[in-house]
């Protein structure tokens, strides 16, 4: 007895879902778990950008094994973020000289050290870039897109910083 068209769709969807699950399982994919750090307490000193400091504190609190403290003297390590730079560069122009494409750049400098000033991680910089097209007839939509891209870039920087903090080791 043949299956009804609706039953065939249900069976086909289940088959596609099973194949996708098998494909993900075979490639080694697994959801990112909690971050584990080699320190117990951390203080975030984000003089360069309070918003970046808040986002990093939130990410460390939600995903990590280290406790975020409010006093640098109570912290085993201090994460200094002295500089956060947001740039907007022109990537391309139309033949009439109007901007067609922009590139957003976010650069974040950081240093991870203990109370003695010993570096747990070499001072570094994270740089994230995003490009988007621009049309002056859609200014409001492009402004909204730019703001969304900036939020995503900040989240990307925070995740990269958390991953780097997982590699931080006590100096020998």
Buried (B, 14 or more C-beta within 10 A) or exposed (E): EEEEEEEEEEEEEEEEEEEEEEEEEEEEEEEEEEBEBBBEBBBBBBEBBEEBBEBBBEBBEEBBEBBBBEEBEEBBBBBBBBEBEEEEEEEEEEEEEEBBBBBBBBBBBBBBBBEEEEBBBEEEEBBBEBEBEBEEEEEEEBEEBBEEBBEBBBEBBBBBBBEBBEEBEEEE
